[in-house]
Amino acid sequence: MADVLVVDANKSIRQMLTAGLTGFGFTVEEADSYQSAQALIDNGNIPSVAIVDFERSSGEARTFLNYLQSSDYPSLKIIVATVNSLSDEEQVELGVNAVMTKPVDLSRLVKAVYLYHRPDTRNES
């Protein structure tokens, strides 16, 4: 099971985020669509943190965030990566824990992921 799930249709963005996060000790799973991300989660691959590409005009993005928010995984934290910033009200409405404006500052993203998951404190079973 991955620590972080990166959901973005843009392959180069997924690869950049994955490379950056793995460099800090996180295991990362990538999904190129909301549907493939939902399939991963439905199959038991539940990360600690999901980094989700978000477009305001995309009904699919809102539907996926609603799925994450209403899922049986209340410990799953959601970081949205978006071209446009979101108001505090929008952030609460979408049920997200943090918002990163694109282009994503990797150091800020790593700090945000560390708030929700620390690889050095995983339970090794």
N, C-alpha and C positions, 0 to 999 in steps of 0.2 A: 504494500500500500504506500502510495506517495504522500509526502508531507504537503505538497502544493500541487494544485491542478491549475494549469494555465490554459484559458479558453480564449482563442483568438483565431480568426480566419486567416490572418496574415502570417504566413510561415516564418518570415524573417523576424517578426516581433516575437513569436513563440520561441524561436531558437535563441534569440538574444536574452529573453527573460529566463529561459531554462538554463542557459550557460551561466548567467550571472548568479542565479539562485543555487545551482549545484556547486558553484565555486565557494559558496558559504556553508556547504554541508547539507543542504536540503535535497531530498529526493523529489523529483518533479515528473509529473505526468502531463502530457500535452493533449489538447483536443482542438480540432479545427472547426468545430461547430458546436452549437448548444445541444444539438441532438446527440452527438457522440459524447459530450461531457455528461449528459444526463444518463446515457447508457452505462458509462463507467461507474457512476455513482450508484445507479440501480443494481449493478452487478457486484456491489460491495466494496468498490475502490473509493472509499470516503477519505478525502484529504482533510487536513486540519484547516487549510486555507485554500480558497478558490480565487484566482485572479481572473476577472471576467471583463472582456472587451464590451463596452456599452455604447450604443448609439441611441440618442434620445428618440429618434424617429423609428426605431426598430421595435415592432411589437414582439418579435421573437426574443429580443434581449429582455424585455420586461417579463415575458412569460417564463423565461428561464430563471430570472431572479426571483419571481414569485414561487417557482418550484423549489428553489433552494431555501427560501424563507419558510415555506410551509412543509418542508421535508421533515423526516424523522431524525434529522441530524442537527440538533440545536447547537452543538459545539462547533459546527462548520462556520468559519469566519469568511466573509466575502469582502474582497478588495476589488473595486471597479476601476478599470483603466478606460479613460474617455478623452475625447478631443476637447469637449466642453466641460467646464467645471459644473458641479451640481450644488444647489443650495442645500442648506442643512435640512430643510423640509423634504426635498427630493431624496436626500440620502436616507432619511428616516422612512419615508414612504417605500423606498425600494428595499429596505432592510439590509443595507450594506454597512460594513464596519469602517471602511476607509475608501477614499477616492483619490486616485492618482491621475493627474492630467498628462495626456500624451504630448510629446514624447516622455515616457516614464523615466524619472530619475532613479536609476538602479539603487543608489545608496539609500534613498528614502523608502523605496519598495522593500529592500532587505530589512530595514529598521521596522517597518510596518509588519512584515511577516514574522519577525522575531517577537513582536508583541503577542502574537497568537500561537506561535509554535517555536520551541527551541530544540534544535536537533540534539543538543547535549543532554536533554532531560527526557528523552524518549524512554518508554518502558521496554526494555529488551526482554522478550519472553522466549 
